[in-house]
Amino acid sequence: MLLDVCSLLLIPYLLGHAVASAGANHAPASVKIRNGTVVGVSDDSSRVQRFLGIPYAQAPVGDLRLQQARPLNTSFGTLHANSFSPACYGPEKDSNPNPSEDCLTLNIWRPFGQYCGGELKPVLVWFYGGGLMSGYTEDPTFEGTNMVRISSEINKEIVLVSVNYRLGPLGFLNGQQMADLGLLNLGMLDQRLALHWVQENIAAFGGDPTKVTLFGESAGAVSIYSHMMAYGGRDDKLFRAGILQSGGAFPLTLANTTAFQETFDSLITDTSCVSLKDASAAEQLDCIRQLPVETFLSSVGSSTGQSIDGSFTQTSVQFAFPEGKYVKVATIVGANTDEGTTSGPTGINTEDQLHGPLADGYFRPKLLPNSTVSRLLSLYPDDPRHGCPYNTGSTPLTPGKLDKKACSIFGDIVQIAPARLIAESLARNNHKGHGHKAPVYRYRFNHLPHDVDASNITRGIGTGLEQRYIFSNLIPDFPWDQALAYEMSSAWISFAHDLDPNPGGESALPFWPEYGRDGKSMVFNGYGSEIEEDTYRRESIDYIIKSVIPYGAL
């Protein structure tokens, strides 16, 4: 099969390469796949070719709105893949720039080289974050050229893929009707179809379908562990490794909770579909599919997200991973020092003011018991010197006297404790001696960029900050930032290439050991990275893992 594909793409590839060699800035690069010929662009300065906006599914519009994504079944002829496709809609029309329902596309970057008969390269597949409500591949933070260029410079070449998937009510609408029709978690199933597309097509671009690593941040990390535990841990051989950056462990419920059901019902009661209030689920969906997208978005309720569907998602990660119900793959699990500045409330001056937000939680389906909230409050000091953002002393960065305490608790609940839970579960299952052992690595990103200013200092080393370093994009023109970005890109590339994040050679990073029973973790910092034991705030985080994260989850 591969030889046949190569024979088809050899002539256009050589022609494009010849033009590039002649000195053109953006010479074409052509790859033939089942659906047609994909014509990308070549960047001579970086020696990277990119293919942007490639559809991996039929457009989910009209009768295909709120349907599971369907594979392309027609030829697109010649696709000039020189620009990103529109972003997917979020919960509001302007959640993402330039949105469209026709958004199920992916992008590919590969290094210059001979792709016929040569050795296939490991593949990195990126899923963006955004709470399953926002995010898009055109975000300049995720542009893949620098990462692929670095892979050539360290002699560990990779192919990089980024994926658009449906979000908000168009990707994660719930309600009993959606459950009855088997139409839950559509955005996750978009990703799954994209991974199948990679298996079928990436060899034509020089990528090895047997050496795929998934990586993503926040909701992107949640997506990855969702694929690890998909279908009860069934291994469809779609990937061999995963990198979870700042992923949470949100308690999942069934699709017919009050909030989920009200969100769906609003599309009937608040639109022209009201006459179908007592009709069948199929009739209601048929009407909803005909609504203008502006009407759909302005009418739909606000509660959307991943839910238990009994098939793709059978339980929450806080149960699946400790019980070993997941695909055993090499994994990196990490978080940033000041995650809580994204999720924690501010303007908090008393514990009474903090009690309500803590009980209500973050994506939590029911209130935490008063005893649990009281215990949480007692485990964290009021002293701002020990709060989040950390290492900022007593300096008040926001108005509330207890804001640092609030951010510390919320950060631990939403991302820090889940990362430790996941890493400990994976490492523990490795040591049980059953089945395939997969290495587990842990990190904490602890670097404040040189270009941070008064407008964002309150976030400290907050959620998502590591992404620009991993992709080596938008980095301050400052030696320590530039060096850290190169080292982190090299570590991620090395993990995809060798299942080991240690770049070797002249890397300035200390040796990164497996997490293991002693919980060794890399601390990334531009002024000197180091290895620590993952034991900080042990009592409070252990309590969260035991009593908070599982509460309300199925």
C-alpha positions as CSV (number, residue, x, y, z in Angstrom):
1,M,0.0,0.0,0.0
2,L,2.7,2.5,1.0
3,L,4.7,1.8,-2.1
4,D,1.7,2.5,-4.3
5,V,1.0,5.8,-2.5
6,C,4.6,6.8,-2.9
7,S,4.7,6.0,-6.6
8,L,1.7,8.3,-7.0
9,L,3.1,11.2,-5.0
10,L,6.7,10.9,-6.1
11,I,6.5,13.1,-9.3
12,P,4.5,16.0,-7.8
13,Y,6.8,15.9,-4.7
14,L,10.0,16.0,-6.7
15,L,8.6,18.8,-8.8
16,G,7.7,20.8,-5.7
17,H,11.0,20.1,-4.1
18,A,12.8,21.2,-7.3
19,V,11.0,24.5,-7.2
20,A,11.9,24.9,-3.5
21,S,15.5,24.2,-4.3
22,A,15.4,26.9,-6.9
23,G,14.8,29.5,-4.2
24,A,11.1,30.0,-4.1
25,N,9.8,31.2,-0.7
26,H,6.7,29.0,-0.6
27,A,7.0,26.2,-3.2
28,P,4.2,23.7,-3.4
29,A,4.3,20.3,-1.8
30,S,1.8,17.6,-3.1
31,V,0.6,14.5,-1.4
32,K,-2.0,12.1,-2.9
33,I,-4.5,10.4,-0.5
34,R,-7.7,8.6,-1.1
35,N,-9.8,11.7,-1.3
36,G,-7.6,13.6,-3.7
37,T,-4.3,15.6,-4.0
38,V,-3.3,17.8,-1.1
39,V,-1.1,20.7,-2.1
40,G,0.6,22.5,0.7
41,V,3.4,25.0,1.0
42,S,7.1,24.7,1.7
43,D,8.9,27.1,4.0
44,D,12.6,27.1,2.9
45,S,13.8,29.1,5.9
46,S,12.6,26.5,8.3
47,R,12.7,23.6,5.9
48,V,9.2,22.6,6.9
49,Q,6.2,21.8,4.7
50,R,2.7,22.5,6.0
51,F,-0.7,21.3,4.8
52,L,-3.5,23.3,6.4
53,G,-7.3,22.9,6.5
54,I,-7.6,19.3,5.3
55,P,-11.1,18.0,5.9
56,Y,-11.2,14.7,7.8
57,A,-15.0,14.4,7.8
58,Q,-18.1,15.5,5.9
59,A,-19.2,19.0,6.9
60,P,-21.6,18.6,9.9
61,V,-24.1,21.0,8.5
62,G,-27.8,20.7,7.6
63,D,-29.0,17.2,8.3
64,L,-25.6,16.3,9.6
65,R,-25.7,18.9,12.4
66,L,-25.7,17.1,15.8
67,Q,-24.9,13.9,14.1
68,Q,-21.7,11.8,14.6
69,A,-19.1,12.9,12.2
70,R,-19.0,10.9,9.0
71,P,-15.9,10.0,7.0
72,L,-15.4,11.7,3.7
73,N,-16.8,9.5,0.9
74,T,-16.1,11.7,-2.1
75,S,-13.0,13.2,-3.7
76,F,-12.1,16.8,-3.2
77,G,-9.9,16.7,-6.3
78,T,-7.0,19.0,-5.7
79,L,-7.1,20.7,-2.3
80,H,-4.9,23.8,-2.0
81,A,-4.0,23.4,1.7
82,N,-2.3,26.7,2.3
83,S,-4.6,28.3,5.0
84,F,-6.4,27.2,8.1
85,S,-10.1,26.4,8.0
86,P,-12.6,28.3,10.0
87,A,-12.8,27.6,13.8
88,C,-15.7,25.6,15.2
89,Y,-18.4,27.5,17.0
90,G,-18.3,27.7,20.7
91,P,-21.4,28.4,22.9
92,E,-21.6,31.9,21.5
93,K,-21.1,33.2,17.9
94,D,-18.0,35.0,18.9
95,S,-16.4,32.4,21.2
96,N,-13.8,31.7,18.5
97,P,-12.7,34.0,15.6
98,N,-14.1,33.3,12.1
99,P,-16.3,30.4,13.2
100,S,-18.3,28.0,11.0
101,E,-20.1,24.7,11.4
102,D,-18.0,23.4,8.5
103,C,-14.9,23.2,10.6
104,L,-13.8,19.5,10.9
105,T,-10.3,19.8,9.5
106,L,-6.8,19.0,10.5
107,N,-3.3,20.5,9.8
108,I,0.0,18.7,9.1
109,W,3.6,19.9,9.4
110,R,6.5,17.8,8.2
111,P,10.2,18.4,7.7
112,F,11.7,18.6,4.3
113,G,12.9,15.2,3.1
114,Q,12.4,12.3,0.8
115,Y,9.1,10.5,1.7
116,C,9.1,7.6,-0.8
117,G,10.8,4.6,0.6
118,G,12.2,6.5,3.5
119,E,11.7,5.7,7.2
120,L,8.4,6.9,8.5
121,K,8.5,9.4,11.3
122,P,6.7,9.4,14.7
123,V,3.6,11.6,14.8
124,L,2.4,14.1,17.4
125,V,-1.3,14.9,17.4
126,W,-2.5,18.1,19.2
127,F,-5.9,18.7,20.8
128,Y,-6.4,22.3,22.0
129,G,-8.0,23.2,25.3
130,G,-10.7,25.7,26.1
131,G,-13.1,23.8,28.4
132,L,-14.7,22.1,25.4
133,M,-16.2,25.5,24.7
134,S,-13.5,27.4,22.9
135,G,-10.2,26.8,21.1
136,Y,-9.1,26.5,17.5
137,T,-6.0,25.3,15.5
138,E,-5.3,28.6,13.9
139,D,-4.2,30.0,17.3
140,P,-0.6,31.2,16.7
141,T,0.5,29.5,19.9
142,F,-0.1,26.1,18.2
143,E,1.5,26.8,14.8
144,G,3.7,23.8,14.2
145,T,6.6,25.1,12.1
146,N,9.1,25.7,15.0
147,M,8.5,22.4,16.7
148,V,9.0,20.4,13.5
149,R,12.1,22.5,12.7
150,I,13.6,21.7,16.1
151,S,12.8,18.0,15.6
152,S,15.2,18.1,12.5
153,E,17.8,20.0,14.4
154,I,18.0,17.4,17.2
155,N,17.9,14.5,14.7
156,K,14.5,13.2,15.9
157,E,12.2,14.2,13.1
158,I,8.5,14.1,13.7
159,V,5.3,14.9,11.8
160,L,2.9,17.2,13.7
161,V,-0.9,17.2,13.3
162,S,-3.5,19.6,14.9
163,V,-7.2,18.9,14.9
164,N,-10.3,21.0,15.0
165,Y,-13.3,19.5,16.8
166,R,-16.8,20.6,17.6
167,L,-17.4,22.5,20.8
168,G,-20.1,23.8,23.2
169,P,-23.7,23.0,22.2
170,L,-22.8,21.8,18.7
171,G,-20.3,19.3,20.0
172,F,-21.4,18.5,23.6
173,L,-25.2,18.9,23.7
174,N,-26.9,16.6,26.3
175,G,-30.4,15.8,27.4
176,Q,-32.4,12.6,27.3
177,Q,-33.2,13.0,23.6
178,M,-29.5,13.1,22.7
179,A,-28.9,10.1,24.8
180,D,-31.8,8.1,23.3
181,L,-30.5,8.8,19.8
182,G,-26.9,7.9,20.7
183,L,-25.6,11.4,20.0
184,L,-23.6,12.4,23.0
185,N,-20.0,13.5,23.2
186,L,-19.9,14.4,19.5
187,G,-16.7,16.5,19.8
188,M,-14.8,13.6,21.3
189,L,-16.1,11.4,18.5
190,D,-14.8,14.0,16.0
191,Q,-11.4,13.6,17.5
192,R,-11.7,9.8,17.3
193,L,-12.6,10.0,13.6
194,A,-9.6,12.3,13.1
195,L,-7.4,9.7,14.7
196,H,-8.7,7.0,12.3
197,W,-8.0,9.5,9.5
198,V,-4.4,9.7,10.7
199,Q,-4.1,5.9,10.7
200,E,-5.3,5.7,7.1
201,N,-3.5,8.7,5.6
202,I,-0.5,9.9,7.6
203,A,2.0,7.5,6.0
204,A,1.4,9.4,2.7
205,F,2.8,12.4,4.6
206,G,5.8,10.5,5.9
207,G,4.3,9.8,9.4
208,D,4.3,6.4,11.1
209,P,0.7,5.4,12.1
210,T,2.1,2.9,14.6
211,K,4.0,5.7,16.5
212,V,1.3,8.3,17.3
213,T,1.5,10.4,20.5
214,L,-1.4,12.5,21.5
215,F,-0.8,15.8,23.4
216,G,-3.1,18.5,24.6
217,E,-3.7,21.1,27.3
218,S,-6.7,21.4,29.8
219,A,-9.7,20.1,27.8
220,G,-7.2,18.8,25.3
221,A,-5.7,16.7,28.1
222,V,-9.1,15.6,29.2
223,S,-9.8,14.5,25.6
224,I,-6.6,12.4,25.7
225,Y,-7.4,10.5,28.8
226,S,-11.0,10.1,27.5
227,H,-9.5,8.3,24.5
228,M,-7.3,6.2,26.8
229,M,-10.4,5.0,28.7
230,A,-12.8,5.0,25.7
231,Y,-15.0,2.0,25.3
232,G,-14.0,0.7,28.7
233,G,-10.3,0.8,27.8
234,R,-10.5,-0.9,24.4
235,D,-7.3,-0.6,22.4
236,D,-8.0,0.4,18.9
237,K,-4.3,0.9,18.2
238,L,-4.8,4.6,17.4
239,F,-1.9,5.9,19.6
240,R,1.0,4.6,21.6
241,A,1.6,7.6,24.0
242,G,-0.1,10.6,25.5
243,I,0.9,13.9,27.1
244,L,-1.6,15.4,29.5
245,Q,-1.0,19.1,30.2
246,S,-3.1,20.7,33.0
247,G,-5.9,18.2,32.5
248,G,-8.7,18.1,35.2
249,A,-10.7,15.2,36.5
250,F,-14.2,16.5,36.1
251,P,-17.0,14.4,37.6
252,L,-19.1,13.1,34.8
253,T,-22.8,12.4,35.0
254,L,-25.6,11.0,32.8
255,A,-26.9,13.3,30.1
256,N,-30.3,13.9,31.7
257,T,-29.4,16.0,34.7
258,T,-31.6,19.0,35.2
259,A,-29.1,21.5,33.8
260,F,-28.3,19.4,30.8
261,Q,-32.0,18.8,30.1
262,E,-32.9,22.4,30.4
263,T,-30.2,23.3,27.9
264,F,-31.6,21.0,25.3
265,D,-35.3,21.9,26.0
266,S,-34.5,25.6,25.4
267,L,-33.9,24.7,21.7
268,I,-37.5,23.5,21.6
269,T,-39.4,26.0,23.9
270,D,-37.5,29.1,22.8
271,T,-37.5,28.6,19.0
272,S,-39.9,27.8,16.2
273,C,-39.6,24.1,17.2
274,V,-42.0,24.7,20.2
275,S,-44.8,23.0,18.3
276,L,-42.8,19.8,18.7
277,K,-42.6,19.9,22.5
278,D,-44.4,16.6,22.8
279,A,-42.9,15.0,19.6
280,S,-40.3,12.2,19.4
281,A,-36.6,12.9,19.9
282,A,-36.0,12.3,16.2
283,E,-38.6,14.8,15.2
284,Q,-37.3,17.4,17.6
285,L,-33.7,16.9,16.3
286,D,-34.9,17.2,12.8
287,C,-36.4,20.6,13.6
288,I,-33.3,21.8,15.6
289,R,-31.1,20.9,12.6
290,Q,-33.0,23.4,10.4
291,L,-32.6,26.3,12.8
292,P,-30.2,29.1,11.6
293,V,-27.0,28.7,13.5
294,E,-27.5,32.2,15.0
295,T,-30.9,31.2,16.3
296,F,-29.5,27.9,17.6
297,L,-26.7,29.6,19.6
298,S,-28.8,32.4,20.9
299,S,-31.6,30.0,22.1
300,V,-29.6,27.1,23.6
301,G,-28.9,26.9,27.3
302,S,-25.5,27.2,28.9
303,S,-24.9,23.7,30.3
304,T,-23.0,21.5,27.9
305,G,-20.1,19.1,28.2
306,Q,-18.9,15.5,28.3
307,S,-21.3,13.0,29.9
308,I,-21.6,9.3,30.5
309,D,-22.9,7.7,27.3
310,G,-22.4,4.0,28.1
311,S,-20.2,3.5,25.1
312,F,-17.3,5.9,24.4
313,T,-17.4,7.4,27.9
314,Q,-18.5,4.7,30.4
315,T,-17.2,6.2,33.7
316,S,-15.2,9.2,35.1
317,V,-11.4,9.1,35.0
318,Q,-11.2,9.1,38.8
319,F,-12.6,5.6,38.7
320,A,-11.3,4.3,35.3
321,F,-7.6,4.9,36.0
322,P,-7.3,3.5,39.5
323,E,-9.3,0.4,38.3
324,G,-7.0,0.0,35.3
325,K,-9.8,0.4,32.8
326,Y,-7.7,2.3,30.2
327,V,-5.2,1.7,27.3
328,K,-1.8,1.3,28.8
329,V,0.4,3.8,26.9
330,A,3.5,5.8,27.8
331,T,2.4,9.0,29.4
332,I,3.6,12.5,30.6
333,V,1.3,14.1,33.2
334,G,1.9,17.7,34.2
335,A,0.5,21.0,35.6
336,N,1.6,24.6,36.1
337,T,2.5,26.0,39.5
338,D,-0.4,28.6,39.7
339,E,-3.3,26.8,38.0
340,G,-5.8,28.2,40.5
341,T,-5.5,31.7,39.2
342,T,-7.7,30.6,36.3
343,S,-10.4,28.8,38.2
344,G,-10.4,30.4,41.7
345,P,-12.8,33.3,42.6
346,T,-11.4,36.6,43.7
347,G,-12.7,39.4,45.9
348,I,-12.9,36.9,48.8
349,N,-12.4,38.4,52.2
350,T,-14.0,35.8,54.5
351,E,-14.4,32.1,54.7
352,D,-18.1,32.5,54.5
353,Q,-17.7,34.1,51.1
354,L,-15.5,31.2,49.9
355,H,-17.8,28.5,51.3
356,G,-20.5,28.8,48.5
357,P,-18.1,28.8,45.5
358,L,-16.3,25.7,47.0
359,A,-19.5,23.8,47.6
360,D,-20.7,24.6,44.1
361,G,-17.3,23.6,42.7
362,Y,-16.1,23.7,39.1
363,F,-18.1,21.7,36.6
364,R,-19.5,19.8,39.6
365,P,-23.0,18.2,39.3
366,K,-24.0,18.6,43.0
367,L,-22.9,20.6,46.0
368,L,-20.1,19.3,48.2
369,P,-21.2,18.5,51.8
370,N,-20.7,21.2,54.4
371,S,-18.3,19.0,56.3
372,T,-16.1,18.5,53.2
373,V,-16.0,22.2,52.5
374,S,-15.1,23.0,56.2
375,R,-12.3,20.4,56.1
376,L,-10.9,21.9,52.8
377,L,-10.9,25.4,54.4
378,S,-9.0,24.1,57.4
379,L,-6.3,22.5,55.3
380,Y,-5.2,25.7,53.6
381,P,-3.7,28.6,55.6
382,D,-5.1,32.2,55.4
383,D,-1.5,33.5,55.2
384,P,-1.1,34.9,51.6
385,R,2.6,33.9,51.7
386,H,1.5,30.3,51.3
387,G,-1.2,31.0,48.6
388,C,-1.6,31.1,44.9
389,P,0.1,32.6,42.9
390,Y,2.9,31.1,44.9
391,N,6.2,32.7,45.7
392,T,4.8,36.2,45.7
393,G,4.9,36.8,49.4
394,S,2.3,38.9,51.0
395,T,1.8,41.2,48.0
396,P,-1.9,41.7,47.3
397,L,-2.5,41.0,43.6
398,T,-6.3,41.1,43.7
399,P,-8.7,42.8,46.0
400,G,-9.7,40.0,48.4
401,K,-7.7,39.2,51.6
402,L,-8.3,35.4,51.0
403,D,-7.9,35.4,47.2
404,K,-4.6,33.5,47.4
405,K,-6.2,30.9,49.6
406,A,-9.2,30.6,47.2
407,C,-6.9,30.2,44.2
408,S,-4.8,27.6,46.0
409,I,-7.8,25.4,46.9
410,F,-9.4,25.7,43.4
411,G,-6.1,25.0,41.6
412,D,-5.6,21.9,43.6
413,I,-9.2,20.7,43.0
414,V,-9.4,21.5,39.3
415,Q,-5.9,20.5,38.1
416,I,-3.1,19.8,40.6
417,A,-4.8,17.0,42.5
418,P,-6.1,15.4,39.3
419,A,-2.6,15.4,37.7
420,R,-1.3,13.7,40.8
421,L,-4.2,11.2,40.9
422,I,-3.6,10.2,37.3
423,A,0.2,10.0,37.6
424,E,0.0,7.9,40.8
425,S,-2.7,5.6,39.3
426,L,-0.7,5.0,36.2
427,A,2.5,4.4,38.1
428,R,0.8,2.1,40.6
429,N,-0.7,0.0,37.9
430,N,2.7,-0.4,36.3
431,H,4.1,-1.8,39.5
432,K,1.3,-4.4,39.9
433,G,3.1,-6.5,37.4
434,H,0.1,-7.3,35.2
435,G,0.2,-6.8,31.5
436,H,2.2,-4.2,29.5
437,K,4.2,-1.7,31.5
438,A,4.1,1.9,30.1
439,P,6.5,4.6,31.4
440,V,5.0,7.5,33.3
441,Y,6.6,10.9,33.6
442,R,5.5,13.9,35.6
443,Y,6.3,17.6,35.4
444,R,5.5,21.0,36.9
445,F,6.0,24.1,34.8
446,N,7.4,26.8,37.1
447,H,8.6,29.6,34.8
448,L,7.3,33.2,34.6
449,P,8.0,34.7,31.2
450,H,10.2,37.7,30.9
451,D,7.5,39.7,29.1
452,V,4.8,39.3,31.9
453,D,3.4,42.7,32.8
454,A,1.0,44.3,35.3
455,S,-2.0,43.3,33.3
456,N,-1.4,39.5,33.7
457,I,0.9,39.2,36.7
458,T,-2.1,38.2,38.8
459,R,-2.2,34.9,37.0
460,G,1.3,34.0,37.9
461,I,2.4,30.8,36.2
462,G,-1.2,30.0,35.3
463,T,-3.0,27.5,33.1
464,G,-1.8,27.3,29.5
465,L,1.4,29.3,29.9
466,E,3.5,26.3,29.1
467,Q,2.0,25.9,25.6
468,R,4.1,28.7,24.0
469,Y,7.3,27.0,25.3
470,I,6.3,23.6,24.1
471,F,5.6,24.9,20.6
472,S,8.5,27.4,20.8
473,N,6.1,30.2,19.6
474,L,5.6,33.7,20.9
475,I,8.6,33.4,23.2
476,P,10.1,36.6,24.7
477,D,13.3,37.7,23.1
478,F,15.2,36.8,26.3
479,P,17.9,34.1,26.5
480,W,16.4,32.2,29.4
481,D,13.0,32.0,27.8
482,Q,14.4,31.0,24.4
483,A,16.5,28.3,25.9
484,L,13.7,26.9,28.0
485,A,11.4,26.8,25.0
486,Y,14.0,24.9,23.0
487,E,14.5,22.4,25.8
488,M,10.8,21.8,26.3
489,S,10.1,21.3,22.6
490,S,13.0,18.9,22.5
491,A,11.7,16.9,25.5
492,W,8.2,16.6,23.9
493,I,9.7,15.6,20.6
494,S,12.0,13.1,22.2
495,F,9.0,11.5,24.0
496,A,7.1,11.1,20.8
497,H,10.2,9.8,19.0
498,D,11.6,7.4,21.7
499,L,8.9,7.2,24.5
500,D,11.6,8.9,26.6
501,P,11.5,12.7,27.2
502,N,15.3,12.9,27.7
503,P,16.7,14.6,24.6
504,G,20.3,13.5,25.3
505,G,23.1,15.2,23.5
506,E,23.8,18.7,24.8
507,S,20.5,19.2,26.6
508,A,20.7,21.5,29.7
509,L,17.8,19.7,31.4
510,P,18.6,17.3,34.3
511,F,17.9,13.6,33.6
512,W,14.1,13.2,33.8
513,P,13.4,9.9,35.6
514,E,10.1,8.0,35.5
515,Y,7.6,9.0,38.1
516,G,7.7,5.6,39.8
517,R,6.8,4.9,43.4
518,D,8.9,7.8,44.7
519,G,7.1,10.3,42.6
520,K,10.0,12.0,40.9
521,S,8.9,15.0,38.8
522,M,10.6,17.5,36.5
523,V,10.3,21.2,37.4
524,F,10.8,23.3,34.3
525,N,12.3,26.8,34.9
526,G,14.4,28.9,32.6
527,Y,16.8,29.7,35.3
528,G,17.5,26.1,36.1
529,S,15.2,23.1,35.9
530,E,15.4,20.4,38.6
531,I,13.9,17.2,39.9
532,E,11.5,17.3,42.8
533,E,9.4,14.8,44.8
534,D,5.8,15.2,44.0
535,T,4.8,15.6,47.6
536,Y,4.0,19.3,48.0
537,R,0.7,20.1,49.9
538,R,0.5,16.3,50.5
539,E,-2.3,16.4,53.2
540,S,-4.6,18.7,51.4
541,I,-4.1,17.1,47.9
542,D,-4.6,13.6,49.4
543,Y,-7.9,14.8,50.9
544,I,-9.0,16.2,47.6
545,I,-8.1,13.0,45.8
546,K,-10.0,10.9,48.3
547,S,-13.0,13.0,49.2
548,V,-13.6,15.8,46.6
549,I,-12.7,14.5,43.2
550,P,-14.9,11.4,43.3
551,Y,-17.9,13.2,44.8
552,G,-20.8,13.3,42.4
553,A,-19.1,11.4,39.6
554,L,-20.3,8.3,38.0
